[in-house]
């Protein structure tokens, strides 16, 4: 078992508790093994989690800590680490927790790495099924008044799965769990959860529900099977991208040899789309239990205890016992499957084959122990090298060679009298595939057309002295360049209050030490976290495009296959979601003069709309409005049906969006 630490300041008294051993120190609290002693020789071990002294005066941290205590105290379940006490001692708030005499999932993975063995598939499935039982309870928990808490753990990882010496599995650390009625609300955009165990919606800053936890426990299952990190890269930003895009290359490489049914379970748990995943922890657990039943495999806590005892025992006898029990824990092989899983990187290791004989595998240059050991704990301490977030060039200042444009799939959009508006080309000799005036074709319509056609290229929009270049990749915005200095990313961060001017000046001065990248300097100097840079850059690009929808004068031109001369960070934005958000941002002053001339015309939905109304992410409103537009009533008649100005504005915004996206028309 893991050796206990040695702190010369311990033991020490903390109120009625004796702190025996420091177990961990985190971002806001330190954790101790402790005991309480009372009369007649009574003594009980427990865990004391207390807020760090330097944060005791921070009301925000104190509120979060109190929230955690109040929240976790309501969760009474045998597979959740229980709260036994809460209070304040010497100005320090603390939580007393049930002591699990054993280890966590990370320690189990490390021990397997050091012994150069894989965790048996049956054991891994059982551990995950036990965590899912805890999650099923937590996700459906109700408060003291019987109201659903809508709780999401948001920090599922191997280090928060606790396993006793006898093999009992418990889920702990609800410190950043989110419940609908939490008193201390999570600050918008603040990172919650470990990068490599986040869900795609967490990375993108989207809405989170219980299915986010199911994605995270799916990661844990995959890693127990592989003995490797699922989302692992040289820096935080690459990890975030792997998670956001659900890139499973490492699973495809290291997860070979598992039964097809288990492969399907893992992939379903790691689906990017919420609707494609398991919809509840109970459904996920049932899939694992049904598979174990169909394979005739029975595993219980005693098996985990037996495995752990041998894994944490460094003697040769323990390794022999591991080989002896291997056949008991093996899953039946499917026809055509290899009897021995792919060799683990690292030193020579021993596994049993189907007859129980030792099978040696040679060492490779990759160190399995190093990766699963230190990387599983914290692989994100170094500075991150980002793209040039503030390296936007003035349009036209850097010519870029590009292939001759293909014949346009879009109809040319001439200005009055057949003449095309003047838009400065992005490079000498560049010829646009499509162009027009904003008085005739709005930026919203132009973007919608290009997005539906999944175009890749440059959409340049000019309004007086302002020029914005929207680079699209398969119809999605990749980046936006602007010719005005105030649009640069660094200045955006300062004006929005995310960065102090002095910090920006220092980051700009230190950029040379971070590959000439502002983002790398901001992260490396500790001014911002990678996820903050990731989200704020996406937010800035999104806002820049939304601002274009209010431009009513000027011109645009589209250049197919023209890519950004400056390396761009893949943001994963949705054009249709931006179109929806842009419609919501339009006010009465903008819509009234455009809809007034159409009041006596009848809006009608187009048959077979080219965009799914749900793609705008505006809830049921777009589809509802689209269903109502049967061409029978004039816009004036429709407008008179709404009792409140707010409802009327929502209708006008939605109607404008549908018309500009060619999903409805006036007759």
C-alpha positions as CSV (number, residue, x, y, z in Angstrom):
1,X,0.0,0.0,0.0
2,X,1.2,3.6,-0.5
3,X,3.6,4.7,2.2
4,X,2.4,7.4,4.6
5,X,4.1,10.8,4.5
6,X,6.2,12.3,7.3
7,X,5.6,15.9,8.4
8,X,7.7,17.0,11.4
9,X,4.9,19.4,12.5
10,X,2.5,16.6,12.9
11,X,0.7,15.3,14.9
12,X,-0.9,18.5,16.0
13,X,-4.2,19.5,17.7
14,X,-7.0,21.1,15.7
15,X,-9.9,21.7,17.9
16,X,-11.2,18.3,19.1
17,X,-9.3,16.6,16.3
18,X,-5.7,15.4,16.1
19,X,-4.1,15.9,12.7
20,X,-1.9,12.8,12.1
21,X,-0.8,13.1,8.5
22,X,-1.0,15.6,5.6
23,X,-2.6,13.8,2.7
24,X,-2.8,16.5,0.1
25,X,-2.8,20.2,-0.5
26,X,-5.0,21.6,-3.3
27,X,-6.0,25.0,-4.7
28,X,-8.2,26.0,-1.8
29,X,-7.8,23.5,0.9
30,X,-5.4,21.1,2.6
31,X,-6.4,17.5,3.6
32,X,-5.2,15.6,6.7
33,X,-5.7,12.2,8.1
34,X,-6.9,12.8,11.6
35,X,-8.4,11.1,14.6
36,X,-10.9,12.0,17.4
37,X,-10.4,10.6,20.8
38,X,-13.0,10.5,23.6
39,X,-13.6,8.7,26.9
40,X,-13.3,5.0,27.6
41,X,-10.6,4.6,24.9
42,X,-12.9,5.6,22.0
43,X,-10.8,6.6,18.9
44,X,-11.9,7.0,15.3
45,X,-10.0,7.9,12.1
46,X,-11.3,10.5,9.7
47,X,-10.2,13.1,7.2
48,X,-10.1,16.8,7.9
49,X,-10.3,19.1,4.9
50,X,-9.7,22.7,5.9
51,X,-9.4,25.9,3.9
52,X,-5.9,27.2,3.3
53,X,-4.9,30.0,5.7
54,X,-4.2,32.5,3.0
55,X,-7.7,32.1,1.7
56,X,-9.5,32.3,5.0
57,X,-10.2,36.0,4.5
58,X,-11.5,35.5,0.9
59,X,-15.3,35.6,1.2
60,X,-15.6,33.9,-2.2
61,X,-13.5,30.9,-1.3
62,X,-15.2,30.6,2.1
63,X,-18.6,30.7,0.5
64,X,-17.6,27.9,-1.9
65,X,-16.2,25.9,1.0
66,X,-19.4,26.2,3.0
67,X,-21.4,25.3,-0.1
68,X,-19.4,22.1,-0.5
69,X,-20.0,21.1,3.1
70,X,-23.7,21.8,2.9
71,X,-24.1,20.1,-0.4
72,X,-22.1,17.0,0.4
73,X,-23.8,16.6,3.8
74,X,-27.1,16.0,1.9
75,X,-25.6,13.1,0.0
76,X,-26.0,9.9,2.1
77,X,-25.0,6.9,0.1
78,X,-22.7,3.9,0.8
79,X,-20.7,4.7,-2.3
80,X,-20.1,8.4,-1.7
81,X,-17.6,9.6,0.9
82,X,-19.7,10.9,3.8
83,X,-19.4,14.2,5.7
84,X,-19.4,13.8,9.5
85,X,-18.8,17.3,10.7
86,X,-18.4,21.0,9.6
87,X,-17.2,24.0,11.6
88,X,-14.6,26.7,12.2
89,X,-11.6,26.5,14.3
90,X,-9.2,29.4,14.8
91,X,-10.6,31.2,11.8
92,X,-10.2,28.2,9.6
93,X,-13.3,26.5,8.2
94,X,-13.1,22.7,8.0
95,X,-15.0,19.6,6.8
96,X,-14.7,16.3,8.6
97,X,-15.0,13.4,6.1
98,X,-15.2,9.6,6.3
99,X,-11.8,8.1,6.2
100,X,-11.4,5.5,3.4
101,X,-8.6,3.2,4.5
102,X,-7.0,2.4,1.1
103,X,-6.0,4.3,-2.0
104,X,-7.5,6.2,-4.9
105,X,-7.8,5.2,-8.6
106,X,-4.7,7.1,-9.5
107,X,-2.6,5.2,-7.0
108,X,-4.1,2.0,-8.4
109,X,-3.1,2.9,-12.0
110,X,0.4,4.0,-10.8
111,X,0.9,0.7,-9.0
112,X,-0.1,-1.2,-12.2
113,X,2.3,0.9,-14.2
114,X,5.2,0.2,-11.8
115,X,4.5,-3.6,-12.0
116,X,4.0,-3.4,-15.7
117,X,0.7,-5.1,-15.8
118,X,-2.8,-4.0,-17.0
119,X,-5.8,-3.8,-14.8
120,X,-8.1,-6.7,-15.6
121,X,-11.0,-5.6,-17.8
122,X,-13.5,-7.2,-15.4
123,X,-12.0,-5.2,-12.4
124,X,-12.1,-2.0,-14.4
125,X,-15.7,-2.5,-15.4
126,X,-16.7,-3.2,-11.8
127,X,-15.0,-0.1,-10.4
128,X,-16.6,2.1,-13.0
129,X,-20.0,0.5,-12.4
130,X,-19.7,1.3,-8.6
131,X,-18.9,4.9,-9.4
132,X,-21.9,5.0,-11.7
133,X,-24.1,3.8,-8.8
134,X,-22.9,6.7,-6.8
135,X,-23.5,9.1,-9.7
136,X,-27.0,7.7,-10.3
137,X,-27.9,8.6,-6.7
138,X,-26.2,12.0,-6.8
139,X,-27.8,13.0,-10.1
140,X,-31.2,12.2,-8.8
141,X,-30.7,13.5,-5.3
142,X,-33.3,15.8,-3.6
143,X,-32.8,18.4,-1.0
144,X,-34.4,18.5,2.5
145,X,-37.6,19.9,1.0
146,X,-37.9,17.1,-1.6
147,X,-36.8,19.3,-4.6
148,X,-34.4,17.9,-7.2
149,X,-30.9,19.2,-6.7
150,X,-29.9,18.8,-10.4
151,X,-26.4,18.0,-9.2
152,X,-23.4,17.5,-11.5
153,X,-20.1,16.4,-10.0
154,X,-17.9,18.0,-12.7
155,X,-14.6,16.6,-11.4
156,X,-14.7,12.9,-12.1
157,X,-11.2,11.6,-12.3
158,X,-9.1,8.6,-11.0
159,X,-7.9,10.7,-8.0
160,X,-11.5,11.2,-6.9
161,X,-12.4,7.5,-6.9
162,X,-11.5,6.0,-3.5
163,X,-11.0,2.3,-2.9
164,X,-10.7,0.7,0.5
165,X,-8.3,-2.1,1.3
166,X,-11.2,-4.6,1.2
167,X,-12.3,-3.3,-2.2
168,X,-15.2,-0.9,-1.5
169,X,-15.4,1.9,-4.1
170,X,-16.5,5.4,-3.1
171,X,-16.8,8.6,-5.0
172,X,-15.5,11.7,-3.3
173,X,-14.6,15.4,-3.7
174,X,-17.8,17.2,-4.6
175,X,-16.0,20.4,-3.9
176,X,-16.8,21.9,-7.4
177,X,-20.1,20.1,-7.9
178,X,-22.8,22.2,-9.3
179,X,-26.4,22.2,-8.1
180,X,-29.1,24.4,-9.4
181,X,-29.7,26.0,-6.1
182,X,-26.1,26.4,-4.9
183,X,-25.6,29.6,-2.9
184,X,-22.1,30.3,-4.2
185,X,-22.6,30.4,-8.0
186,X,-19.8,29.3,-10.3
187,X,-18.2,32.3,-12.0
188,X,-18.9,32.3,-15.7
189,X,-16.0,31.0,-17.7
190,X,-14.1,29.8,-14.6
191,X,-12.4,26.4,-15.1
192,X,-13.9,23.6,-13.1
193,X,-12.5,20.1,-13.5
194,X,-9.2,18.7,-14.7
195,X,-8.4,19.4,-18.4
196,X,-8.0,15.8,-19.4
197,X,-11.3,14.7,-17.7
198,X,-13.5,17.5,-18.9
199,X,-16.4,17.0,-21.3
200,X,-16.5,18.7,-24.7
201,X,-19.3,21.0,-23.4
202,X,-17.2,22.0,-20.4
203,X,-14.3,23.0,-22.7
204,X,-16.5,25.0,-24.9
205,X,-18.3,26.7,-22.1
206,X,-21.7,25.2,-23.0
207,X,-24.5,24.0,-20.8
208,X,-23.6,21.1,-18.5
209,X,-25.8,18.4,-17.2
210,X,-25.4,14.9,-15.7
211,X,-24.2,13.5,-19.1
212,X,-21.0,15.5,-18.7
213,X,-20.1,13.3,-15.7
214,X,-20.9,10.2,-17.8
215,X,-18.3,11.4,-20.4
216,X,-15.7,11.9,-17.6
217,X,-16.3,8.4,-16.1
218,X,-16.1,7.1,-19.7
219,X,-12.6,8.6,-19.8
220,X,-11.7,6.8,-16.6
221,X,-13.0,3.5,-18.0
222,X,-10.9,3.9,-21.2
223,X,-7.8,4.8,-19.2
224,X,-8.2,1.8,-16.9
225,X,-8.5,-0.5,-19.9
226,X,-5.6,1.1,-21.8
227,X,-3.3,1.9,-18.9
228,X,-2.7,5.2,-20.5
229,X,-4.1,8.7,-20.6
230,X,-6.9,9.1,-23.1
231,X,-6.4,12.8,-23.8
232,X,-2.7,13.4,-23.4
233,X,-0.6,16.0,-25.2
234,X,2.5,18.2,-24.7
235,X,0.5,21.2,-23.5
236,X,-2.9,22.1,-22.0
237,X,-4.2,23.7,-25.2
238,X,-3.7,20.6,-27.2
239,X,-5.4,18.5,-24.5
240,X,-8.4,20.9,-24.6
241,X,-8.6,20.5,-28.3
242,X,-8.5,16.7,-28.1
243,X,-11.4,16.8,-25.6
244,X,-13.4,19.3,-27.4
245,X,-13.2,17.4,-30.7
246,X,-13.5,13.9,-29.0
247,X,-10.3,12.8,-30.7
248,X,-10.0,9.1,-29.7
249,X,-6.7,8.3,-31.6
250,X,-5.1,7.0,-28.4
251,X,-8.1,4.7,-27.7
252,X,-7.9,3.4,-31.3
253,X,-4.2,2.7,-30.8
254,X,-4.0,1.4,-27.2
255,X,-7.6,0.1,-26.7
256,X,-7.3,-2.8,-29.1
257,X,-8.2,-6.4,-28.1
258,X,-11.3,-5.7,-26.0
259,X,-14.6,-7.4,-26.7
260,X,-16.7,-5.6,-29.3
261,X,-19.5,-5.0,-26.8
262,X,-17.1,-3.2,-24.4
263,X,-15.7,-1.2,-27.3
264,X,-19.2,0.0,-28.1
265,X,-19.8,1.0,-24.4
266,X,-16.7,3.0,-24.3
267,X,-17.4,4.8,-27.5
268,X,-21.0,5.5,-26.5
269,X,-19.8,7.1,-23.3
270,X,-17.3,9.2,-25.2
271,X,-19.7,10.5,-27.9
272,X,-19.4,14.2,-28.6
273,X,-23.1,14.7,-28.9
274,X,-25.1,14.7,-25.7
275,X,-27.9,12.7,-27.3
276,X,-25.5,10.0,-28.5
277,X,-24.2,9.2,-25.0
278,X,-25.8,7.2,-22.3
279,X,-28.6,9.4,-21.0
280,X,-28.2,8.4,-17.3
281,X,-25.7,6.8,-15.0
282,X,-28.2,3.9,-14.4
283,X,-28.3,3.2,-18.2
284,X,-24.5,3.2,-18.4
285,X,-24.1,0.9,-15.3
286,X,-26.7,-1.5,-16.7
287,X,-24.8,-1.8,-19.9
288,X,-21.6,-2.8,-18.0
289,X,-23.5,-5.2,-15.8
290,X,-25.3,-6.8,-18.7
291,X,-22.0,-7.3,-20.5
292,X,-20.4,-8.9,-17.4
293,X,-23.4,-11.2,-17.0
294,X,-23.4,-12.2,-20.7
295,X,-19.7,-13.1,-20.4
296,X,-20.2,-15.0,-17.2
297,X,-17.8,-12.8,-15.3
298,X,-18.4,-12.2,-11.5
299,X,-16.2,-9.6,-9.7
300,X,-16.8,-8.1,-6.3
301,X,-15.0,-5.9,-3.7
302,X,-12.9,-8.8,-2.5
303,X,-11.4,-9.3,-5.9
304,X,-10.3,-5.6,-6.0
305,X,-8.8,-6.0,-2.5
306,X,-7.0,-9.1,-3.6
307,X,-5.6,-7.4,-6.7
308,X,-4.6,-4.2,-4.9
309,X,-2.8,-6.1,-2.1
310,X,-0.6,-7.8,-4.7
311,X,-0.2,-4.6,-6.8
312,X,1.1,-2.6,-3.9
313,X,3.4,-5.5,-2.8
314,X,6.7,-5.3,-4.5
315,X,7.8,-8.8,-3.8
316,X,8.2,-11.5,-6.5
317,X,5.6,-13.6,-4.7
318,X,3.0,-10.9,-5.3
319,X,3.8,-10.8,-9.0
320,X,3.4,-14.6,-9.1
321,X,0.0,-14.3,-7.4
322,X,-1.1,-11.7,-9.9
323,X,-0.3,-14.2,-12.7
324,X,-2.1,-16.9,-10.8
325,X,-5.3,-14.9,-10.5
326,X,-5.1,-13.5,-14.1
327,X,-7.2,-16.3,-15.6
328,X,-10.0,-15.7,-13.1
329,X,-10.3,-12.0,-14.1
330,X,-9.9,-12.5,-17.9
331,X,-12.9,-11.9,-20.2
332,X,-13.6,-14.7,-22.7
333,X,-11.9,-14.1,-26.0
334,X,-14.1,-13.4,-29.0
335,X,-13.5,-15.3,-32.3
336,X,-10.5,-13.9,-34.1
337,X,-9.3,-11.8,-31.1
338,X,-5.8,-11.9,-29.9
339,X,-5.4,-13.9,-26.6
340,X,-2.8,-11.5,-25.4
341,X,-3.5,-7.7,-25.5
342,X,-1.0,-5.4,-27.3
343,X,2.3,-5.1,-25.3
344,X,2.6,-2.3,-22.9
345,X,5.4,0.2,-23.4
346,X,8.1,0.0,-20.8
347,X,10.4,-2.6,-19.4
348,X,9.9,-6.3,-20.1
349,X,6.7,-7.4,-18.4
350,X,4.9,-10.7,-17.6
351,X,1.3,-11.5,-18.5
352,X,-0.4,-14.8,-18.5
353,X,-1.7,-16.3,-21.8
354,X,-4.9,-18.3,-22.1
355,X,-3.1,-21.3,-20.6
356,X,-1.7,-19.3,-17.6
357,X,1.9,-19.3,-18.8
358,X,4.1,-16.3,-18.5
359,X,4.5,-14.3,-21.7
360,X,7.3,-11.8,-22.0
361,X,7.2,-8.7,-24.1
362,X,10.3,-6.7,-24.9
363,X,10.9,-3.2,-23.7
364,X,10.3,-0.2,-26.0
365,X,11.6,3.4,-25.9
366,X,8.3,4.7,-24.4
367,X,8.1,4.6,-20.6
368,X,4.7,3.4,-19.5
369,X,5.5,4.0,-15.9
370,X,6.5,7.6,-16.5
371,X,3.4,8.4,-18.6
372,X,0.8,6.7,-16.4
373,X,2.6,7.9,-13.3
374,X,3.5,11.5,-13.4
375,X,1.2,12.3,-16.4
376,X,-1.9,10.9,-14.7
377,X,-1.4,13.2,-11.8
378,X,-0.4,16.5,-13.4
379,X,0.8,16.8,-16.9
380,X,-0.1,20.5,-17.3
381,X,2.4,22.4,-15.3
382,X,4.5,23.9,-18.1
383,X,3.9,27.0,-20.2
384,X,1.6,26.6,-23.2
385,X,2.7,27.6,-26.7
386,X,-0.3,29.2,-28.3
387,X,-0.9,30.5,-31.8
388,X,-0.3,34.2,-32.5
389,X,-3.5,35.5,-30.9
390,X,-2.4,39.1,-31.5
391,X,-0.7,38.7,-34.8
392,X,-3.5,39.9,-37.0
393,X,-2.2,41.7,-40.0
394,X,-3.7,44.7,-41.7
395,X,-5.7,43.3,-44.6
396,X,-3.6,43.3,-47.7
397,X,-0.3,43.8,-45.9
398,X,0.8,40.2,-46.4
399,X,0.1,38.8,-49.9
400,X,-0.6,35.1,-50.0
401,X,-0.4,32.9,-53.0
402,X,-3.4,30.7,-53.5
403,X,-4.8,28.5,-56.2
404,X,-7.0,29.9,-58.9
405,X,-10.6,30.1,-57.7
406,X,-12.9,27.4,-58.8
407,X,-16.1,28.3,-60.6
408,X,-18.5,29.7,-58.0
409,X,-21.3,27.6,-56.8
410,X,-23.0,30.8,-55.6
411,X,-24.7,33.2,-57.9
412,X,-22.7,36.5,-58.3
413,X,-24.3,39.3,-56.5
414,X,-23.9,42.5,-58.5
415,X,-24.6,46.0,-57.2
416,X,-26.9,48.6,-58.8
417,X,-26.6,48.6,-62.6
418,X,-24.7,45.4,-62.7
419,X,-21.5,47.0,-61.3
420,X,-19.7,45.2,-58.5
421,X,-18.9,47.2,-55.3
422,X,-15.2,48.0,-54.7
423,X,-13.6,45.8,-52.1
424,X,-9.8,45.8,-51.9
425,X,-8.5,42.4,-52.8
426,X,-6.6,40.5,-50.0
427,X,-3.7,39.8,-52.4
428,X,-2.6,41.3,-55.7
429,X,-4.5,39.7,-58.5
430,X,-7.0,37.9,-56.3
431,X,-10.4,37.5,-57.9
432,X,-13.5,37.1,-55.8
433,X,-15.9,34.3,-56.4
434,X,-18.9,36.3,-55.1
435,X,-19.5,39.9,-54.0
436,X,-22.3,42.3,-53.4
437,X,-23.6,45.4,-51.5
438,X,-24.7,45.2,-47.9
439,X,-27.8,47.2,-48.9
440,X,-28.9,44.3,-51.0
441,X,-27.3,41.3,-49.3
442,X,-26.9,41.4,-45.5
443,X,-23.8,40.0,-43.8
444,X,-26.2,37.5,-42.1
445,X,-27.4,36.2,-45.4
446,X,-23.9,36.1,-46.9
447,X,-22.6,34.0,-43.9
448,X,-25.7,31.7,-44.0
449,X,-25.2,31.0,-47.7
450,X,-21.5,30.2,-47.2
451,X,-22.2,28.1,-44.1
452,X,-24.9,26.0,-45.8
453,X,-22.5,25.4,-48.7
454,X,-19.7,24.4,-46.3
455,X,-17.4,26.8,-48.0
456,X,-13.7,27.3,-47.2
457,X,-12.3,30.7,-47.9
458,X,-12.3,34.3,-47.0
459,X,-15.4,36.5,-46.5
460,X,-14.2,40.1,-46.6
461,X,-16.7,42.8,-45.4
462,X,-15.9,46.5,-45.8
463,X,-17.9,49.3,-44.1
464,X,-16.2,52.7,-44.6
465,X,-12.8,52.6,-42.9
466,X,-13.5,49.3,-41.3
467,X,-12.5,45.9,-42.9
468,X,-13.1,42.5,-41.4
469,X,-11.9,39.3,-42.8
470,X,-13.9,36.2,-41.7
471,X,-12.0,33.0,-42.6
472,X,-14.2,30.0,-43.0
473,X,-13.3,26.3,-42.9
474,X,-16.1,24.0,-44.2
475,X,-18.6,26.7,-43.4
476,X,-17.4,27.4,-39.8
477,X,-15.5,30.6,-38.7
478,X,-11.9,29.9,-38.1
479,X,-10.8,33.4,-37.3
480,X,-11.6,37.1,-37.8
481,X,-8.9,39.6,-38.8
482,X,-9.6,43.4,-38.5
483,X,-7.7,46.4,-39.7
484,X,-8.4,48.5,-36.6
485,X,-6.0,48.2,-33.7
486,X,-8.9,48.2,-31.1
487,X,-10.0,44.8,-32.5
488,X,-6.8,43.1,-31.4
489,X,-7.0,40.3,-28.9
490,X,-4.8,41.9,-26.2
491,X,-6.8,45.2,-26.3
492,X,-10.0,43.2,-26.2
493,X,-8.9,41.5,-23.0
494,X,-8.1,44.8,-21.4
495,X,-11.2,46.7,-22.4
496,X,-13.4,43.8,-21.2
497,X,-11.6,43.7,-17.8
498,X,-10.0,40.3,-18.2
499,X,-6.4,41.7,-18.2
500,X,-4.7,44.7,-16.6
501,X,-3.0,47.1,-19.0
502,X,0.3,46.6,-17.2
503,X,0.0,42.9,-17.6
504,X,-0.6,43.3,-21.3
505,X,2.4,45.5,-21.6
506,X,4.6,43.0,-19.9
507,X,3.2,40.1,-21.9
508,X,3.9,42.0,-25.1
509,X,7.4,42.7,-23.9
510,X,8.0,39.1,-23.0
511,X,6.5,37.6,-26.2
512,X,9.9,36.9,-27.6
513,X,10.5,34.3,-24.8
514,X,7.3,32.5,-25.7
515,X,7.7,32.0,-29.4
516,X,6.4,35.5,-30.3
517,X,2.9,34.5,-29.2
518,X,0.8,36.7,-26.9
519,X,-1.3,33.8,-25.7
520,X,1.8,31.8,-24.7
521,X,3.2,34.8,-22.8
522,X,-0.1,35.4,-21.0
523,X,-0.2,31.7,-19.9
524,X,3.5,31.4,-19.2
525,X,3.6,34.5,-17.1
526,X,0.6,33.4,-15.1
527,X,-1.8,36.1,-16.2
528,X,-4.3,33.8,-17.7
529,X,-5.1,30.1,-17.8
530,X,-5.2,28.1,-21.1
531,X,-8.9,27.5,-20.9
532,X,-9.5,31.2,-20.3
533,X,-7.5,32.1,-23.4
534,X,-9.3,29.4,-25.4
535,X,-12.8,30.6,-24.5
536,X,-12.1,34.3,-24.7
537,X,-10.6,34.1,-28.1
538,X,-13.6,32.2,-29.3
539,X,-15.8,34.7,-27.6
540,X,-14.1,37.6,-29.3
541,X,-14.4,36.0,-32.7
542,X,-18.0,35.3,-32.1
543,X,-18.7,38.9,-31.0
544,X,-16.8,40.3,-34.0
545,X,-19.1,38.3,-36.4
546,X,-22.2,39.3,-34.5
547,X,-21.3,42.9,-34.8
548,X,-21.2,42.5,-38.6
549,X,-24.9,41.6,-38.7
550,X,-25.8,45.2,-37.8
551,X,-23.7,46.6,-40.7
552,X,-26.1,48.0,-43.3
553,X,-23.8,49.9,-45.6
554,X,-20.7,48.8,-47.5
555,X,-19.8,45.7,-49.5
556,X,-18.5,42.2,-49.2
557,X,-16.5,39.8,-51.4
558,X,-15.8,36.1,-51.0
559,X,-12.6,34.4,-52.1
560,X,-12.8,30.6,-52.2
561,X,-9.9,28.5,-50.8
562,X,-8.1,31.6,-49.5
563,X,-6.7,30.7,-46.0
564,X,-5.5,32.9,-43.2
565,X,-1.9,33.8,-43.7
566,X,-1.5,33.8,-39.9
567,X,-1.8,30.5,-38.2
568,X,-5.2,30.3,-36.6
569,X,-6.3,28.4,-33.6
570,X,-9.2,26.0,-34.3
571,X,-12.1,27.4,-32.3
572,X,-14.8,24.9,-33.1
573,X,-17.4,27.6,-33.5
574,X,-20.8,27.0,-35.2
575,X,-21.9,29.5,-37.8
576,X,-25.6,28.6,-37.2
577,X,-25.3,29.2,-33.5
578,X,-23.6,32.6,-34.2
579,X,-26.4,33.4,-36.6
580,X,-29.0,32.7,-33.9
581,X,-27.1,34.7,-31.3
582,X,-26.8,37.5,-33.9
583,X,-30.5,37.6,-34.4
584,X,-31.1,37.8,-30.6
585,X,-28.7,40.8,-30.4
586,X,-30.7,42.8,-32.9
587,X,-32.9,45.4,-31.4
588,X,-36.2,47.1,-32.3
589,X,-34.4,50.1,-33.8
590,X,-32.6,47.8,-36.3
591,X,-35.6,45.6,-37.1
592,X,-38.4,48.2,-37.4
593,X,-37.2,50.0,-40.5
594,X,-36.5,46.7,-42.3
595,X,-39.8,45.1,-41.5
596,X,-42.1,48.1,-41.9
597,X,-42.1,48.0,-45.7
598,X,-43.1,44.3,-45.4
599,X,-46.1,44.7,-43.1
600,X,-48.7,44.0,-45.8
601,X,-46.9,41.0,-47.1
602,X,-47.5,37.4,-46.0
603,X,-44.5,35.4,-44.5
604,X,-44.4,31.8,-45.5
605,X,-42.0,29.0,-44.5
606,X,-40.0,27.5,-47.3
607,X,-40.6,23.8,-47.9
608,X,-37.8,21.5,-46.7
609,X,-35.8,24.2,-44.8
610,X,-32.1,24.0,-45.6
611,X,-31.1,24.6,-42.0
612,X,-32.4,22.7,-39.0
613,X,-34.1,25.2,-36.7
614,X,-32.5,23.6,-33.7
615,X,-29.0,24.4,-35.2
616,X,-29.5,28.0,-34.1
617,X,-29.6,26.9,-30.5
618,X,-32.4,29.2,-29.6
619,X,-34.7,26.5,-28.1
620,X,-38.0,25.6,-29.6
621,X,-38.8,29.2,-30.9
622,X,-37.4,29.0,-34.4
623,X,-39.2,25.7,-35.2
624,X,-42.4,27.0,-33.7
625,X,-42.3,30.2,-35.7
626,X,-41.4,28.3,-38.8
627,X,-44.5,26.1,-38.3
628,X,-46.8,29.1,-37.9
629,X,-45.7,30.8,-41.2
630,X,-48.4,29.3,-43.5
631,X,-48.7,32.4,-45.8
632,X,-52.3,33.2,-44.6
633,X,-51.6,36.2,-42.4
634,X,-49.8,39.4,-43.2
635,X,-46.9,40.5,-41.0
636,X,-49.1,43.3,-39.7
637,X,-51.7,40.8,-38.6
638,X,-49.1,38.6,-37.0
639,X,-47.7,41.6,-35.2
640,X,-51.1,42.5,-33.7
641,X,-51.4,39.1,-32.2
642,X,-48.7,39.6,-29.6
643,X,-49.8,41.1,-26.3
644,X,-46.4,42.2,-25.1
645,X,-43.5,44.2,-26.7
646,X,-41.1,41.5,-25.6
647,X,-43.0,38.7,-27.4
648,X,-43.3,40.8,-30.5
649,X,-39.6,41.5,-30.5
650,X,-38.9,37.8,-30.2
651,X,-41.1,37.1,-33.1
652,X,-39.6,39.8,-35.3
653,X,-36.0,38.6,-34.5
654,X,-36.9,35.0,-35.3
655,X,-38.7,36.0,-38.5
656,X,-35.8,38.1,-39.6
657,X,-33.4,35.2,-38.9
658,X,-35.5,32.7,-40.9
659,X,-35.9,35.1,-43.9
660,X,-32.2,36.0,-44.0
661,X,-31.3,32.3,-43.9
662,X,-33.7,31.6,-46.8
663,X,-35.9,29.5,-44.6
664,X,-38.9,31.8,-45.1
665,X,-40.0,34.4,-47.6
666,X,-42.6,37.2,-48.0
667,X,-45.3,36.8,-50.6
